[in-house]
Amino acid sequence: MLRSTGLLVGAGAMGGLAGCSSIPFVGGDTSWTNWLPEPGTFRNQDHYQTYYIEPQDIAEYEDELDDGYDLFEDFFSPPGALDVDFDEVEGMVIAPTMRVFMGSFTVEDVVNELEDADFDEDDEYEGYTLFLGPEENFGSRAAAGVSDSTLLYGSASEDGPIDGLETLIDTSNGEEDRYMAESEDFATLVDELGGGHFLYAITHEETEIDDPENGQFEHEVARGARIQFDAETSSRKWVRVFEEADDVDLGDVEDWVDENDGSDEAFDDYDDISVSQSGRAAVVTGTIDTDDVFN
């Protein structure tokens, strides 16, 4: 379900994310990106993908989303060691090796659950109590950071998961370089996506393949999408960022949409589809009945 609807973004589909028709498609709060360190911080990589999710707001449309909501909730729920329900979280940031959960939490309850899961208190750091988990397969370990408004969970860093969480906290505090500051492509993508209930974003090496019908565009350097739920009609927005504004070919983007507008294809259930250019970004918007979002 998640893959077929584009919420797990594949190379050809680019994801099913967007913005509500009553909300501007450009703009929105991007403070969630303050948690994202520059690529290469935790892994030897020049790019990585990230998700931003607003679980509490999405949970308001559980009935409209039907069975798809349960699968969505299961896939993105916080790790069991935190014992925090999906709909308790106001904002969630997911990136390779780490997750951030924002909301109002009872610290004592979270700490008790971590201790029950054999996490040991390790240190206090910048207002967080840090916990180190037990050794798992191949000696891997996770770490958790707890405050009354934010929970952190991470698993990988060259110097261990505790060091990784401290780096994450320093990134949020502006003491480490961030993805937005170090990648103009990522900043352009996030600015074009704006705010939403669910966002996906990634930069990548410049694409050399030219296959518009399958959603592959030459000179593309970043892609992302967002979805904004509403009671009856939800909206989606897809963004492709190119190396230069002259690389944007709206005819190719229209071919991508037209070729994937048949039965059970990516754009099948969408209405009011619009294709436009914004600087070096190609933008596609559309609306969909909320009960069809996960179909």
C-alpha positions as CSV (number, residue, x, y, z in Angstrom):
1,M,0.0,0.0,0.0
2,L,2.6,2.6,1.0
3,R,4.8,1.8,-1.9
4,S,1.9,1.8,-4.4
5,T,0.7,5.2,-3.3
6,G,4.1,6.7,-3.5
7,L,4.6,7.3,0.3
8,L,7.6,5.1,0.0
9,V,9.2,7.0,-2.8
10,G,10.7,5.0,-5.7
11,A,12.9,6.2,-8.5
12,G,10.0,6.5,-11.0
13,A,7.1,7.5,-8.8
14,M,8.8,10.3,-6.8
15,G,6.3,9.9,-4.0
16,G,2.7,11.0,-3.3
17,L,2.9,14.1,-1.2
18,A,1.4,17.6,-1.6
19,G,-0.5,20.5,-0.1
20,C,-4.1,21.4,0.6
21,S,-5.9,23.4,-2.1
22,S,-6.6,26.1,0.6
23,I,-3.0,26.4,1.6
24,P,-0.3,28.1,-0.6
25,F,1.9,25.6,-2.4
26,V,5.0,27.7,-1.7
27,G,6.1,28.7,1.8
28,G,5.3,27.1,5.2
29,D,7.3,26.4,8.3
30,T,10.6,24.7,7.5
31,S,12.0,24.7,11.1
32,W,11.9,20.9,11.1
33,T,14.9,21.0,8.8
34,N,17.0,22.4,11.7
35,W,17.4,18.8,12.8
36,L,19.0,17.6,9.6
37,P,22.8,17.6,9.6
38,E,24.8,18.0,6.4
39,P,25.3,14.8,4.4
40,G,28.2,12.8,5.5
41,T,27.7,13.5,9.2
42,F,26.6,10.0,10.1
43,R,27.4,8.0,7.0
44,N,29.8,8.4,4.1
45,Q,27.2,9.8,1.7
46,D,26.8,13.0,-0.3
47,H,22.9,12.8,-0.2
48,Y,20.2,11.3,1.9
49,Q,16.4,11.2,2.0
50,T,14.2,12.6,4.8
51,Y,10.6,12.6,5.8
52,Y,8.6,15.1,7.9
53,I,5.2,14.0,9.3
54,E,2.5,15.5,11.5
55,P,0.9,12.4,13.1
56,Q,-1.6,14.2,15.4
57,D,-3.1,16.1,12.5
58,I,-3.1,13.1,10.2
59,A,-4.9,11.1,12.8
60,E,-7.9,13.4,12.6
61,Y,-8.6,11.8,9.1
62,E,-8.3,8.2,10.3
63,D,-11.9,7.4,9.4
64,E,-11.7,9.0,5.9
65,L,-8.4,7.2,5.2
66,D,-10.0,3.8,6.1
67,D,-7.6,0.8,6.3
68,G,-4.8,2.7,4.7
69,Y,-4.4,4.7,7.9
70,D,-3.6,1.6,10.0
71,L,-0.8,0.6,7.6
72,F,0.6,4.1,7.5
73,E,0.5,4.3,11.3
74,D,2.3,0.9,11.6
75,F,5.0,1.9,9.2
76,F,5.9,5.3,10.8
77,S,5.1,4.6,14.5
78,P,7.9,5.5,17.0
79,P,10.2,2.6,18.1
80,G,8.6,0.3,20.7
81,A,11.2,1.1,23.3
82,L,9.7,4.6,23.6
83,D,6.2,3.4,24.0
84,V,4.8,6.5,22.4
85,D,1.7,6.2,20.2
86,F,1.7,7.6,16.7
87,D,-1.0,10.1,17.4
88,E,0.8,11.5,20.4
89,V,3.4,13.0,18.2
90,E,2.9,16.5,16.8
91,G,5.9,16.5,14.4
92,M,8.3,13.7,13.3
93,V,11.5,14.0,11.4
94,I,13.0,10.8,9.9
95,A,16.4,10.5,8.2
96,P,18.9,7.6,7.9
97,T,20.0,6.4,11.4
98,M,17.9,8.9,13.4
99,R,14.4,10.0,14.2
100,V,13.0,13.1,16.1
101,F,9.6,13.1,17.7
102,M,8.2,16.4,18.8
103,G,5.2,16.9,21.2
104,S,4.3,16.8,24.9
105,F,5.6,13.8,26.6
106,T,5.7,12.5,30.2
107,V,9.4,12.0,30.8
108,E,8.9,9.6,33.7
109,D,6.8,7.3,31.6
110,V,9.2,7.3,28.7
111,V,12.2,6.7,31.0
112,N,10.4,3.7,32.6
113,E,9.7,2.1,29.2
114,L,13.3,2.6,28.1
115,E,14.6,1.0,31.3
116,D,12.1,-1.9,30.8
117,A,13.6,-2.3,27.4
118,D,17.1,-2.6,28.9
119,F,18.2,0.9,28.0
120,D,20.7,2.4,30.5
121,E,21.0,6.1,31.4
122,D,24.3,7.3,30.0
123,D,24.5,11.1,30.3
124,E,22.8,14.5,30.4
125,Y,23.3,16.7,27.4
126,E,21.8,20.1,26.6
127,G,18.5,19.4,28.4
128,Y,18.2,15.8,27.3
129,T,18.7,12.6,29.3
130,L,20.5,10.1,27.0
131,F,20.1,6.4,27.2
132,L,22.1,3.6,25.5
133,G,20.3,0.5,24.4
134,P,21.4,-3.2,24.7
135,E,23.6,-4.8,22.0
136,E,21.6,-6.3,19.2
137,N,22.6,-8.2,16.1
138,F,26.3,-7.8,15.1
139,G,26.8,-5.6,18.2
140,S,24.6,-2.7,17.0
141,R,23.1,-0.5,19.6
142,A,20.5,2.3,19.6
143,A,20.4,5.4,21.8
144,A,17.5,7.6,22.9
145,G,17.3,11.2,24.1
146,V,14.4,12.3,26.3
147,S,13.0,15.7,27.2
148,D,9.4,16.8,27.9
149,S,9.0,18.2,24.4
150,T,11.3,16.1,22.1
151,L,12.3,12.5,21.9
152,L,15.4,11.4,19.9
153,Y,16.2,7.9,18.7
154,G,19.4,7.0,16.7
155,S,21.5,4.0,15.8
156,A,24.6,4.9,13.9
157,S,27.6,7.1,14.3
158,E,31.3,6.5,13.9
159,D,31.8,7.2,17.6
160,G,28.7,5.4,18.7
161,P,24.9,6.2,19.0
162,I,25.3,8.5,22.0
163,D,27.7,10.7,20.1
164,G,25.3,10.7,17.2
165,L,22.5,12.0,19.3
166,E,24.7,14.7,20.7
167,T,25.6,15.8,17.2
168,L,21.9,15.8,16.3
169,I,21.2,18.1,19.3
170,D,24.1,20.4,18.3
171,T,22.6,20.5,14.7
172,S,19.3,21.6,16.1
173,N,21.0,24.3,18.3
174,G,22.9,25.6,15.2
175,E,26.3,24.4,16.4
176,E,26.7,21.9,13.5
177,D,26.3,22.5,9.8
178,R,22.8,21.7,8.4
179,Y,21.5,20.2,5.2
180,M,19.7,23.4,4.3
181,A,22.8,25.5,4.7
182,E,25.2,23.2,2.9
183,S,23.0,22.1,0.0
184,E,21.4,24.8,-2.2
185,D,19.6,22.0,-4.0
186,F,18.0,20.8,-0.8
187,A,17.1,24.3,0.3
188,T,15.4,25.0,-3.1
189,L,13.5,21.7,-2.8
190,V,12.2,22.4,0.7
191,D,11.3,26.0,-0.1
192,E,9.2,24.8,-3.1
193,L,7.5,22.0,-1.1
194,G,6.4,24.4,1.7
195,G,4.4,23.1,4.7
196,G,2.3,20.0,4.8
197,H,1.2,17.0,6.8
198,F,3.6,14.7,5.1
199,L,6.8,15.6,3.2
200,Y,9.5,13.6,1.5
201,A,12.7,15.2,0.2
202,I,16.0,14.0,-1.2
203,T,19.0,15.3,-3.2
204,H,21.0,13.1,-5.5
205,E,23.7,13.1,-8.1
206,E,22.7,14.8,-11.4
207,T,20.6,12.4,-13.4
208,E,22.0,11.4,-16.8
209,I,19.0,9.3,-17.9
210,D,16.3,10.9,-20.0
211,D,13.1,8.8,-19.7
212,P,10.2,11.2,-18.9
213,E,7.5,8.6,-19.3
214,N,9.0,6.8,-16.3
215,G,9.6,9.9,-14.3
216,Q,13.4,10.2,-15.0
217,F,14.6,13.6,-16.1
218,E,18.0,14.5,-17.3
219,H,19.9,17.1,-15.1
220,E,17.6,16.5,-12.1
221,V,19.4,17.0,-8.8
222,A,16.6,16.7,-6.2
223,R,13.0,15.5,-5.8
224,G,10.3,15.6,-3.2
225,A,6.6,15.7,-2.6
226,R,4.0,16.5,0.0
227,I,0.5,15.7,1.0
228,Q,-2.0,17.8,2.9
229,F,-5.1,15.9,4.2
230,D,-8.6,17.4,4.4
231,A,-11.9,15.8,5.3
232,E,-13.2,15.4,1.7
233,T,-10.4,16.3,-0.7
234,S,-6.7,16.2,-0.1
235,S,-4.0,17.8,-2.2
236,R,-0.6,16.7,-3.4
237,K,2.4,18.4,-4.8
238,W,5.4,17.0,-6.6
239,V,8.7,18.9,-7.0
240,R,11.7,18.1,-9.2
241,V,14.7,20.4,-9.0
242,F,17.2,20.7,-11.9
243,E,20.8,21.9,-12.2
244,E,19.7,25.0,-14.1
245,A,16.4,26.7,-14.8
246,D,17.0,26.1,-18.6
247,D,17.1,22.3,-17.8
248,V,13.4,22.3,-16.9
249,D,11.3,20.9,-19.8
250,L,7.6,21.2,-18.9
251,G,6.7,19.2,-22.0
252,D,8.6,16.2,-20.5
253,V,6.9,16.7,-17.2
254,E,3.5,16.7,-18.9
255,D,4.4,13.5,-20.7
256,W,5.2,11.9,-17.3
257,V,1.8,12.9,-16.0
258,D,-0.1,11.9,-19.2
259,E,1.7,8.5,-19.4
260,N,0.8,7.7,-15.8
261,D,-2.8,8.8,-15.8
262,G,-4.4,5.5,-16.7
263,S,-6.2,2.9,-14.5
264,D,-4.4,2.2,-11.3
265,E,-1.4,4.4,-12.3
266,A,0.2,7.1,-10.3
267,F,-2.0,10.0,-11.3
268,D,-5.2,8.0,-12.0
269,D,-7.4,9.4,-9.2
270,Y,-6.2,13.0,-9.4
271,D,-8.2,16.1,-10.5
272,D,-7.1,19.6,-11.3
273,I,-3.6,18.6,-12.2
274,S,-1.4,21.5,-13.0
275,V,2.2,21.6,-14.3
276,S,4.4,24.7,-13.8
277,Q,7.9,26.0,-13.5
278,S,9.4,27.9,-10.5
279,G,13.0,28.9,-11.1
280,R,14.9,25.6,-11.6
281,A,12.0,23.5,-10.2
282,A,9.2,21.7,-12.1
283,V,6.1,21.6,-10.0
284,V,3.0,19.3,-10.3
285,T,-0.1,19.8,-8.2
286,G,-3.3,17.9,-8.0
287,T,-6.3,17.0,-5.7
288,I,-7.7,13.7,-4.8
289,D,-10.7,12.4,-2.7
290,T,-9.3,11.7,0.7
291,D,-10.7,8.2,0.8
292,D,-8.7,7.4,-2.4
293,V,-5.3,8.6,-1.0
294,F,-4.1,5.1,-0.1
295,N,-5.8,3.2,-2.9
